[in-house]
Amino acid sequence: MKKFYEFICKAEVFLAALCFSISCCLIFLAAVARTFDHPINWSQDMSLFLFAWSVFLSADAAFRADKLVNIDLLSSRFSASAKRVFSILIYCIILVFLGTLIWYGIKLSLFSRRRVFQGIPGFSYSWVTISIPVGGLLMAITSILKLRDLLIRRPVSSEGPGKAGA
């Protein structure tokens, strides 16, 4: 199971980078084509689609690597045991938020399944909105694993969710 999760994590980082790279290339090609009076009308729409996916996939990769913004002004004054309790509370709040994000993201995806994305025939808006619950689910799995590690064993460092200086 651990190898499968590691594969998913590597695939997630690869897909996030690929989506972002293709998005940037599409924007560049569209600008060049517009210069020569041959605009690529669908390029901005597809780059937005790819960017949405790259944002949610990258958010989980950053969360998993403890690279998200961390302000420890208040928590740095806590004792090690208080930091641990505070971290558990923060992860529980994150899980509630992600659960809400997943629930409403699924509802939005189902609601918008017949909506056409930016006028592109045969391309449902659900392909864009499904990135919300998929990213939320991946971040929820990361949160659960981080919470489990925090509950099972005492962390080596006394820092909360995320590492200071990262």
C-alpha positions in Angstrom: 0.0 0.0 0.0 2.9 2.3 0.8 4.4 1.8 -2.6 1.1 2.6 -4.3 0.8 5.8 -2.3 4.4 6.8 -3.2 3.5 6.1 -6.9 0.4 8.3 -6.6 2.5 11.1 -5.0 5.1 11.0 -7.8 2.3 10.9 -10.5 0.6 13.8 -8.8 3.8 15.9 -8.9 4.4 14.9 -12.5 0.8 15.8 -13.6 0.9 19.1 -11.7 4.2 20.1 -13.5 2.9 18.8 -16.8 -0.4 20.8 -16.6 1.4 23.9 -15.5 4.0 23.6 -18.3 1.4 23.0 -21.0 -0.6 25.9 -19.7 2.4 28.2 -19.9 3.2 26.9 -23.4 -0.3 27.4 -24.6 -0.4 31.0 -23.4 3.0 31.7 -25.1 1.9 30.1 -28.4 -1.3 32.0 -28.3 0.6 35.3 -27.9 2.9 34.5 -30.7 0.0 33.4 -33.0 -1.9 36.6 -32.1 1.2 38.6 -33.2 0.9 37.0 -36.7 -2.9 37.5 -36.8 -3.7 33.9 -36.3 -5.2 33.7 -32.8 -5.7 30.4 -31.1 -9.2 31.0 -29.6 -9.3 27.9 -27.3 -5.8 28.3 -25.8 -6.8 30.6 -22.9 -9.7 28.3 -22.0 -7.5 25.1 -22.1 -4.7 26.9 -20.1 -7.3 27.8 -17.4 -8.4 24.2 -17.3 -4.9 22.9 -17.0 -4.0 25.6 -14.4 -7.0 24.6 -12.2 -5.7 21.0 -12.1 -2.1 22.1 -11.5 -3.2 24.3 -8.6 -5.0 21.6 -6.7 -2.4 18.9 -7.4 0.4 21.2 -6.4 -1.3 22.2 -3.2 -1.3 18.6 -2.0 2.4 18.1 -3.0 3.3 21.3 -1.1 1.3 20.2 1.9 2.8 16.8 1.9 6.3 18.3 1.8 5.5 20.9 4.5 6.2 23.8 2.0 3.0 25.7 2.6 3.0 29.1 4.3 3.5 28.8 8.0 3.2 31.6 10.6 4.3 30.3 13.9 4.2 33.6 15.8 1.8 32.3 18.4 2.7 28.6 18.4 6.4 29.2 18.8 5.6 30.4 22.4 3.9 27.1 23.3 5.5 24.2 25.1 6.2 21.0 23.1 3.1 19.3 24.4 0.9 22.3 23.8 2.3 22.5 20.2 1.3 18.9 19.7 -2.2 19.5 20.9 -2.4 22.7 18.8 -1.2 20.7 15.7 -3.8 18.0 16.3 -6.5 20.7 16.5 -5.3 22.4 13.3 -5.2 19.1 11.4 -8.8 18.4 12.5 -9.9 21.9 11.4 -8.1 21.3 8.0 -10.0 17.9 7.7 -13.3 19.5 8.3 -12.6 22.2 5.7 -11.4 19.6 3.2 -14.5 17.4 3.8 -16.7 20.4 3.0 -14.6 21.2 -0.1 -14.9 17.6 -1.3 -18.7 17.5 -0.6 -19.5 20.8 -2.3 -17.0 20.1 -5.1 -18.7 16.8 -6.0 -22.1 18.6 -5.9 -20.8 21.3 -8.2 -19.3 18.8 -10.6 -22.5 16.8 -10.8 -24.6 20.0 -11.2 -22.4 21.3 -14.0 -22.0 18.1 -16.0 -24.2 19.3 -18.8 -22.6 22.7 -18.9 -20.1 23.1 -21.8 -16.8 24.5 -20.8 -16.2 27.9 -22.5 -18.1 26.9 -25.6 -15.8 24.0 -26.4 -18.2 21.3 -27.8 -18.1 18.0 -26.0 -16.0 19.3 -23.1 -18.0 19.4 -19.9 -17.4 22.0 -17.2 -17.3 19.1 -14.8 -13.8 18.3 -16.0 -12.7 21.6 -14.5 -14.8 21.5 -11.3 -13.8 17.9 -10.5 -10.3 19.1 -9.7 -11.7 20.6 -6.5 -12.8 17.4 -4.8 -9.9 15.4 -6.3 -7.4 17.9 -4.8 -9.4 18.0 -1.6 -9.3 14.2 -1.3 -5.6 14.1 -1.9 -5.0 16.8 0.7 -7.4 15.0 3.1 -5.3 11.8 2.8 -2.2 13.8 3.4 -3.8 15.4 6.5 -4.9 12.0 7.8 -1.4 10.6 7.4 0.1 13.6 9.1 -2.4 13.4 11.9 -1.8 9.7 12.3 1.9 10.2 12.6 1.4 13.0 15.1 -0.9 10.8 17.2 1.1 7.5 17.0 4.5 8.9 17.9 5.9 12.1 19.3 7.5 14.2 16.5 11.2 14.6 16.6 10.9 18.3 16.1 8.7 20.4 18.3 7.2 22.3 15.4 3.5 22.2 14.4 2.0 21.5 11.0 4.7 22.6 8.6 8.3 23.2 9.4 9.6 26.5 10.5 11.8 28.2 7.9 10.3 26.2 5.1 
